[in-house]
Amino acid sequence: MNMTTGFDRRHPRDVILIRVLVTAWLLALTGILLAYGYWGWGLVTLAGAAANILWAYGVYRATRR
């Protein structure tokens, strides 16, 4: 399944960089939430981080030469 849009194909490095930075933020937020005992929200943000990194990998695979 192709997960890329036209913008992803035109600017793959920028899209991947943004997705990696968002993933880092989500992982930091997950750590904060888990530290304060918000396990439900922590797992939601962890799932979002995993989905985001998988999407970045999909863009990489679809646009590499």
Residue pairs with C-beta under 8 A, 6 or more apart in sequence:
2 62
3 55
3 58
3 59
3 62
4 58
4 59
4 62
4 63
7 15
8 15
8 59
8 62
8 63
9 62
9 63
12 59
12 60
12 63
15 56
15 59
16 56
16 59
16 60
19 52
19 53
19 55
19 56
19 59
20 53
20 56
22 52
23 49
23 52
23 53
23 56
26 45
26 46
26 48
26 49
26 52
27 46
27 49
29 45
30 42
30 45
30 46
30 49
33 39
33 41
33 42
33 45
34 42
